[in-house]
Amino acid sequence: MSALIGRTRTRGVETLSLDSTDTRNALSAPLVAELAEALTDCGKDPDVRAVVLTHTGTTFCAGADLRNPPDPDALVGLLRQIVELPKPVLARITGHVRAGGLGLLAACDIAAAATEATFAFTEVRIGVAPAVISLPVIPRTDPRALARYYLTGERFAPAEAVRLGLLTTTADDVDEALAPVLDGLRRSSPQALAETKQLLTARVLETFDRDAAQLTALSARLFSTTHAREGMTAFLERREAAWVV
């Protein structure tokens, strides 16, 4: 079986690339498991100062793989692993991000996207809700601004993602934007980075502790409904769902 996560390292920065372009890097059970394994390796390796999470192809992540979805508990575990990793995790995005992919993005400590990237919480359009991904998304975003995109599934641009709190920055050249950030991390004490990250993620982890079981149950319940079956079938058949008016 071919690897779904590419791995390279430059001066202490490990780059993990979602590499399943045939599924638009959707969160399948194997991809989630492989990414979790790669993050575990990074967390244990003293030579890794920071992790960059990026992608091949034109899509960072299309959300859950509807044909081979991960167990909800596994997805919760992956998101929490990113938040808890004792190394900074940076998202580097040059393409599209949808649904569950925004959960990965929100779990990262720093996120940068090229100006051609697009974003959308598309769950409502297939009959479900952005339940599990709310664990990192809601604590890190502006609630009034977020409500519009949670409720409508509209696409939005990188500048709007910055305003919401999903992105740190956007630029024509995302690597140029990240260069000073990576330089700063390379100059920082590993101990200090780990302790500082704990300060920054405490509120996000409180949300996981309080809400993970409830939101996992909500996700499972919604995916078993007739609305979800219709929404997913319509999506796979490239047609409008029955409720569209």
C-alpha positions in Angstrom: 0.0 0.0 0.0 1.4 3.4 -0.9 2.1 6.0 1.8 -0.6 8.6 2.3 1.6 11.0 4.2 4.8 12.3 2.7 7.6 13.1 5.1 10.7 15.4 4.7 12.9 17.3 7.1 14.9 20.5 6.8 16.9 22.0 9.7 14.7 20.5 12.4 11.3 21.1 10.7 9.4 18.0 9.7 7.0 18.5 6.8 4.1 16.1 6.7 2.2 16.2 3.4 -1.3 14.8 2.9 -0.7 12.8 -0.3 -4.0 11.2 -1.5 -4.8 13.3 -4.4 -7.2 10.8 -5.9 -9.5 11.5 -2.9 -8.6 15.2 -2.6 -6.8 14.3 0.6 -10.1 13.3 2.3 -9.9 12.1 5.8 -10.2 8.3 5.3 -9.6 5.8 8.1 -6.1 4.9 6.7 -5.0 8.6 6.2 -6.1 9.5 9.7 -4.2 6.5 11.1 -1.0 7.2 9.1 -1.0 10.9 10.0 -1.5 10.1 13.7 1.5 7.7 13.5 3.7 10.4 11.8 2.7 12.9 14.5 3.6 10.4 17.2 7.0 10.0 15.7 7.6 13.7 15.5 6.5 14.2 19.1 9.1 11.6 20.3 12.0 12.8 18.2 14.2 15.4 19.9 15.6 16.5 16.6 12.1 17.8 15.4 11.7 21.4 16.5 8.4 22.0 14.6 6.0 20.2 12.2 4.5 21.7 9.0 1.3 20.1 7.8 0.7 20.6 4.1 -0.6 18.8 1.0 0.0 17.6 -2.5 -2.4 18.6 -5.2 -4.9 21.5 -5.3 -6.8 20.5 -2.2 -5.4 20.6 1.4 -8.3 18.4 2.6 -11.8 17.8 1.3 -13.2 16.7 4.6 -14.3 13.2 5.7 -14.0 10.4 3.1 -17.6 9.5 2.6 -16.7 6.1 1.2 -14.2 5.1 3.9 -14.7 7.5 6.9 -12.6 7.4 10.0 -14.1 6.4 13.3 -15.3 9.6 15.0 -13.1 8.7 18.1 -10.1 8.4 15.8 -10.7 11.8 14.3 -11.1 13.4 17.8 -7.9 11.7 18.8 -6.1 13.1 15.7 -7.3 16.6 16.3 -6.3 16.4 20.0 -2.9 15.0 19.1 -2.2 18.1 17.0 -3.2 20.4 19.8 -1.3 18.4 22.5 1.9 17.7 20.5 4.8 19.2 22.4 6.1 20.9 19.2 4.5 23.7 17.3 2.4 22.5 14.3 2.0 24.9 11.3 -0.5 24.5 8.5 0.8 25.4 5.0 -2.1 25.6 2.5 -2.0 26.4 -1.2 -5.4 24.9 -2.1 -8.9 24.2 -1.0 -10.1 23.3 2.5 -13.5 21.8 3.2 -15.4 20.5 6.3 -13.1 18.2 8.3 -10.1 19.8 6.7 -10.9 23.0 8.6 -10.7 20.9 11.8 -7.1 20.0 11.0 -6.4 23.6 10.2 -7.9 24.9 13.5 -6.0 22.3 15.5 -2.7 23.8 14.3 -0.9 26.5 16.2 -0.1 28.7 13.3 -1.7 28.6 9.9 -0.8 30.3 6.6 -2.5 30.0 3.2 -1.8 31.3 -0.3 -4.3 33.8 -1.7 -5.7 31.2 -4.1 -6.9 29.0 -1.2 -10.7 28.7 -0.5 -12.5 27.5 2.6 -16.0 26.1 3.4 -17.8 24.4 6.2 -19.9 22.2 3.9 -21.5 19.9 6.5 -24.9 21.5 6.4 -25.2 20.9 2.7 -25.0 17.1 3.2 -27.4 17.0 6.1 -25.0 16.9 9.1 -23.3 19.5 11.3 -19.6 20.4 11.9 -19.7 18.6 15.2 -16.3 17.0 15.9 -14.3 19.7 14.2 -16.0 22.3 16.5 -13.6 21.1 19.3 -10.7 23.1 17.9 -12.7 25.5 15.6 -15.0 27.2 18.1 -12.4 28.1 20.8 -10.2 29.7 18.1 -12.7 31.7 16.1 -15.0 34.7 16.3 -18.5 33.3 17.1 -20.5 36.0 15.2 -18.3 35.7 12.1 -18.2 31.9 12.2 -22.1 31.6 12.4 -22.6 32.7 8.8 -20.2 30.1 7.4 -21.3 27.2 9.7 -25.0 27.8 8.8 -24.7 28.5 5.0 -21.8 26.4 3.8 -20.6 29.3 1.7 -17.1 29.5 0.4 -14.8 32.2 1.8 -11.4 33.5 0.9 -8.2 33.6 3.0 -8.6 37.2 4.1 -11.9 36.2 5.6 -10.4 33.1 7.2 -7.8 35.5 8.9 -10.7 37.6 10.2 -12.5 34.6 11.6 -9.3 33.4 13.4 -8.8 30.2 11.3 -5.7 31.6 9.6 -2.7 33.4 11.0 -1.8 35.0 7.7 -2.3 34.8 4.0 0.2 35.8 1.2 0.8 35.3 -2.5 3.9 33.3 -1.5 3.0 31.2 1.5 6.6 29.9 1.9 7.9 33.4 2.0 5.3 34.2 4.7 6.3 31.2 6.8 10.1 31.7 6.5 10.4 34.2 9.4 8.0 32.1 11.5 10.2 29.0 11.0 13.3 31.0 11.7 11.9 32.1 15.0 11.0 28.5 15.9 14.5 27.3 15.1 15.9 30.0 17.4 13.6 29.0 20.3 14.3 26.6 23.1 12.4 23.2 22.7 11.4 23.3 26.4 10.2 26.9 26.1 8.2 26.1 22.9 6.5 23.1 24.6 5.6 25.1 27.8 4.4 28.1 25.8 2.2 25.9 23.5 0.6 24.5 26.7 -0.4 28.1 27.7 -1.9 28.7 24.3 -3.8 25.5 24.0 -5.3 25.2 27.5 -8.7 26.6 26.5 -8.9 24.4 23.4 -8.1 21.3 25.5 -10.8 22.3 28.0 -13.3 22.1 25.2 -12.1 18.6 24.2 -12.4 17.5 27.8 -15.9 18.9 28.2 -17.5 18.3 24.8 -15.7 15.5 22.9 -18.1 12.7 24.0 -21.2 14.8 23.3 -20.0 16.0 19.8 -18.9 12.5 18.8 -22.3 11.1 19.7 -24.0 14.0 17.7 -21.8 13.2 14.7 -22.7 9.5 14.8 -26.4 10.3 15.2 -26.5 12.8 12.3 -24.7 10.5 9.9 -27.3 7.8 10.5 -30.2 10.0 9.5 -32.2 10.1 6.3 -31.1 13.7 5.6 -27.4 12.6 5.8 -28.1 9.6 3.4 -29.8 12.0 0.9 -27.1 14.6 1.3 -24.2 12.2 0.8 -25.9 10.5 -2.1 -26.6 13.8 -3.8 -23.0 14.9 -3.3 -21.6 11.6 -4.8 -24.1 11.9 -7.7 -23.2 15.5 -8.2 -26.8 16.7 -7.9 -28.8 19.0 -5.7 -30.2 17.5 -2.5 -33.9 17.0 -2.2 -34.3 19.8 0.3 -32.9 22.6 -2.0 -35.6 25.2 -2.7 
